[in-house]
Amino acid sequence: MYIIPETAREINNSIRNSALEMARRGFHLLPLKPQSKKPYSELLPGKSWNVFTENRASVATVESWLKYDPDINIGIITGVEIEPGYSLIVADFDTKPKFGLPITPIAETSRGLHSYFKCRTDRLPEAHKGGRGEIKTSGYVVAPPSLHPSGIRYKWAKYLSFVDVDIADFETREEQIISWLDPGKVTTHSPPDKDREELNTTININSSVLIQNLSISDDVEKNKSQLVALSKDESAAKEIFKQVFDVDVKKIGKTFCCCLHKEKNPSSALYRTDSGVIGVKDFHRAANFYTLPEYYFEYKAGKAKNLKGATSLIWWIRLLKDARILNLPRIIAPRPANKLPRTQKKLYLSFIELLEVQQGYDPTQKSAPFSHRFAADWSGLNYEAVRSAKRALSKKKYIKKVEAGDRKTRKAGKWALVNEK
């Protein structure tokens, strides 16, 4: 499943939709000649593109380019600020690197990749070329879906367009990227130790570009088996406690203070079951055993619950997401959430998060079970607030019921987002 507004959905197919969306999001754009990397001089003030380095081309300006020539290519200027204090740079890889790239917008070129990053403006690295590509801190790159002179079209990698993910910070990967592009190059900035550790422990199973052992596919059973493997991974369990609960767990069996209640003496420890699954034992509660999703559920909802089947799986994926172990494609709200009252907005955004999390095992699904009780636990709202908000969101055509539930079999009805028209 993957839901984004109609305009954004066509960013790999329509140069118009892509250019206008990039202009709205603050990229410094440049008109290029059709099927070319050369600036379109007829569309440039004074036949120079430098004006667009300091002044972003407005949506209206981009519209005028497209009206003049619908077949233009679009360039993105690098080395310019895209947010206060941060400038855009692009790592241009001639071939796919032999390491996992971070989650950031990535464009597939005629022979390699353009990986987009932001960097503190006062710490921009030197622009340089290496044997395997270059770092662009000035000039521009050709943006998807422009047409390369060879006839190959640039395109955003699956789940890694600028509408899917935020632009990553270059400093956390500077040393690794520059050493790959230019072996032997010594960098002046190194990521702090914390970032260095996270690069080694974070697992991403959601991108065909990242070089990892895991990848999401349309094979739901395969995805589930990979998630089960993570439930048995000690490093993943430690990272969960570090990122979500702010607890540095040294090893399985080593006690720590429980995150579910106040205590002076450590009463909990990670425990591996006979099946290999890692959970938590709470020795102050008659040696209660929690699976990690159950522990997380009580931490979020404030009550204990025995999670089973699909409910356990969905909370497990949400936990992995919150721990930054698993990166999921974002679903852009098809309708403006900021126009909703607070409770309705919270429920709407929590439903979108549920759909995002569901992609962790089945990216083909466009709807999800969303009963009142489940929605209350998931969103943190009370039951009556959920009932009222769901009714309002349905009436306003933000969400819709697409499959009826069955009380006899305790099957919840399925809900889906309504796209803005």
N, C-alpha and C positions, 0 to 999 in steps of 0.2 A: 504494500500500500504506500502511496505517496501522494499527498494532496497539497497543491499550492494554487494560488490564483491563476486564472486562465492566462493572463499576461505573462506571468513568470514561468508557467508550464511550457511555454514555447520558446524559451530563451535559447535552446539549441537548434531551433528550426527557423525562427524569425529574427532577422537582423533588426527590424523595427522594434519589436517587443523587448529584445535584449538591450538595445541602445537606450531606449527610454527608461527601462528599469535601472540600468547602470547610472544614468543621469540623475534619477530620483534619489539614488543611494549615495551620491556624492563623489563618484569617480570623475577624474579629469579626463574627458574624452576628446578624441581628435578624429576628424573625417579622413579616411584614406580612399585612394582610388579603387574602383572595383577590381577584385582578384589581384590585389597589389599591396605592398607594404609602404608605398610612397604616399606622403600627405597629399590631400586633394586641394591643390593651391587655389582653385577657383572659389573654394568655400572658406578660405582663410583671410582674415583681415590683414591687408598689406602683404598677402601671400606668405605670411609667417605664422607658424603654429605656436610660437612662444607665448602669445597672449593667453593661451589656454592653460599654461603652467601655473599662472597666478590667478586666473579667473576661470572657474568651472563653466563649461558650456551649459547653459540652462536647458531645461526640457524643451522650451520653445525653439531654442537654437538648434538642438538636435532634430526637432521636427522639421525645421527649414532645410537641414542637410538632406533628410530623407525625401522631402518633397522635391528637391532639386534633382536627386538621383537615388531612387529606391535601392539600387544595387551596390551602394557604397560599402566599403569595409570600415570597421571601427577600430581605433587604437585607444589604449589606456596609457596615460602618461604616468611614468614612475618618478620617484624621488620627490613627490609633492605631498603635502599634508592631506590626509583623508579624515583625520579627527584631531582635536587639539593635542599638540605635542607629539603626534605620530605620523610618519610618512609611509607611503606605499613603496615597497620594493618587490621585485619578482626574481625568483631563482629560475633561470632558463636551463633546463636539463636537455642535453642533446639526445640522451637515451634515459630510460627509466633507471633511477638509482637503485643500488642493491641494498637498500635499507628502507624501513617504514617511514614514510613522510607523515608529519603531523596533520591533524584535521584542520584544513584550511582550503579556500577555493583553489582548485587545480584545473587547468585547461590542458587538453590533449592537443598537441601540435602535429605538424606533418611527420615529425620523427621522434618527438620526445614530450616533455611536459613543461608548462609554465606553472610554478607554484607561487601563490600570492602570499605576501607577509606584510605586517606592519612593523615598524621599528621606531624607537624614540628618535625624533628629529635630530637631537644633539648627539646621537650615537650611530648615525648612518655609517655602515661599512663602506670601504672603498669599492667603487665600481671596477670590476676587473673580469677578465676572461680567463678561463682555464681550459684544460684539454677536453673537458666533458661538458662545457657550457659556461654560463656567466651569471653574475649578479647584476641586475639592472637597478641602479639607483639614480638614473637619469634617462632621458630619452623616452621611449615608449615601446609597448608590445602590442601585437595584434590580438584583438579580443574575439572570442567565439560570438556568433557563428560565422565570422568572416571567412572568406574563401582564400586559401593560400594560392600563390601563383601556379603551383603544381596541379591545382584543381581539388586538392584535399581541403575539407572544411574543418576549421578549428571547432572544438566542442568541449563543453564542461564535462569533467569526469562524473560518473554516476554518483549521486548523493553529495557531490563536492562542488556545486556551483556557488556563486556568491549569494544566492537566495537560500541555500541549504545550511551553510555553516558560516561562522564568523571568521574573520581574518586572524590567523595565528601570529603570535609574537616571534619575530625572527631570532631574537637573542637566545631563546631556549634551544635553538638548533644551529646557530651560526657556525660553531666549530665543525660540527658534523657535515653540514652542507658544503662549506667552503673547502674542507679537506677532500670531499668527494669530487667537487668540480676542479679543484686544483691541488692534487696530492702534494704534500709537503708545505703547503701554505700555512703560516702561523697566524692565528687571529688574535686581535687585541682584547676581545671581550669573550668571556666564557660564562656559560650558564651557572647560576649558583648551585651548590650541592643538592639542594632540595629538588630543583628542576632536573638535575642530572639523574637523581634516583627515580623520579617519576617517568623519565623517558625509558628507563629499563623495565619498569613494572607495569606501565599502562598497556593494556591490550585493546586493540580495536578490531572488531569483527565485521565492520560494516562497509568496507570500501574495497573495490576491486583494484584500486591503485596501491594501497598499502601492502607491503610485502610481509604478510603474516601467515601463520598456519591456519587461521580461522577466517571464514568469509560467509556472509549471509547469502543465501540462495533461495530459490523458490521451493526447495526441498525442506519442508517444515520439520520433518523428523531429523534431518541432518543438523538443522539449526538447534533443535532441542538437545541433541546429543552433545553439541559443542557447549551449550549452556550447562549441561550436567557435568561436563569435564571441568568447567570453571568452578563448580560447587565443590570439587575435590582438590582444588589448587590452593596450597597453603599460602603462596605469595599473594593470590587474589584476596584471600580472607584477611591477611594482614593489611593489605592496601585498603580494604573496605573499612576496617576499624580506624585506620589512620586518617582517611579522607572524610568519612561520614560521622564517626563518633569521636574523633580527635584523641584516639587512644593508640599508643605505640605498643602493639603486642609483639613480644620478642619471639615466641614460638608456641606451638600447640602444647597445652598443658600448663603454661605459665599463667598464674592468676593476675587479674587486673580488676579495678573497681568497676562494678556494673554500671552501665549507662542508663538503666531503667529505674533506678532508685538511688537515693543518697546513702552513702556508707563511708565509714572510715577505714575499714579493713577490706582488702580485695576479696571478692567472693565469686568471681567468674573466671572462666577459662575457655579457650577454644578446645573443642573435643572432636575427634574423628571417629565416626561410627564404623561398624564392621563393613558397611558398603563403601566406605571411603569418603562419604559426604562429611563436610566440616560444619559444625554448629557450635552452640554456646551452652555450657553448663553453668547454672546458677546455684551455688552451694547453700545460699541463704534461703532458697525456696525449695527445700526438700530435693535438692539436686535436680531441679527442673532442667529439661533439655529443650533448647530452641533451635530450629533450623535458622539459618541466617535471614531468610525472608521473614520468619515469624518474629525474630528479634527486632528487625527493622520496622515491621508493622506495629509492634507495641511501642517502639520509640516514636513513631510518627502519629499513631492513632490514640495512644494513651491507654490502650486496653489489650489484653492478651487474646489471641485467636489461633486456633489450630488451622493452618492453611493447607489446602489440598489441591491437587490437580492444577487446572489452569489459573486459579487464584494465586497459588503459591508461585507459579511460573512468572506471572505478570509482576508480582511484587519483587521477585528475584531480579528481573530485568531492570526494574526501576532502581533497585539498590545498586546494581552494577553501573547504571547510568550516573547516579548521584556520586558514586565513588570514582567516576571518570575512568573506569576500567573499560566500559563499553560505550562507544560513541554512536549515537543514533541520528539519522537524518531528521532535520526539523520539519515540522508541518506548519506552514505559514497560515495564520488564521484567515479563512476566506472572507470573513466579515469583520468589521472594526470592533474589537473588544472594548476599546476605550469609551464607546458610547453606551455601554451597559452599566447598570447599577452594580455596586461592589460585589454583592453575593452572586449575581448572575455572571459577572465577569470572571469571578474566581472559579465557578463551576465550569464555565465555557473553556477556560484555559486549562483546567485540570482534565477535562475530557480530551482536549487536543493532546495533552501530555500522555494520556492513556493510549491514544492512537499511535503516538510516536513510539511508546514503549512496546506496543504490540508488534511493531515492525521488527523488533529484536528476534522474533522467531517466525513471523509470517508477514513478509513485506507485501503480499498480494491483497490482504484484507483491507476493505474500505469502511468497515463498521466494527463495532465492539459491544459486548454486553455492558450495560450500564444501569443496573438496578439502583433503586433509591439507597438501599443499605450499603451496597458496594461504593456508590458515588460519595456517600457521606464519609466513609473511611478513607477513600482515595483523596478527597478534596479537603478534609478537615472541617467541613460544614456539618451542622446537625441535620437530622433526618428531615424535619419539617422544612428547614431552609432549602434542602435539596429538592423536595417535592415542589415547592413554590417556584424555585429557580428553573427547574427542568420544564415546568409547565410554561413559564414565561419565554424561555429560550425556544421552545417548540412553536409557540404562538408567533414569535417574532421571526421565525424561520432561520434560526441560527443552527439548530440541530433538528433531526427528524428521526422518527422510529421507522426502521426499515424491515424489521422482523419481529413478530409477536413472540412473547414469552409463553411458557407453559408452567402453570403452578403445580400441576400434578408431578411433573418430572423435575421441578425446581430449576427450570431453564429460564434464564433472564432474556428479556427482549434485547434486540440489537439496535444501536443507534449510529447515526452517521452525521457528518457535517453537511451543511447546506452551502453551496458555493454562491457567492455574491453575483448577482446578474447586473 
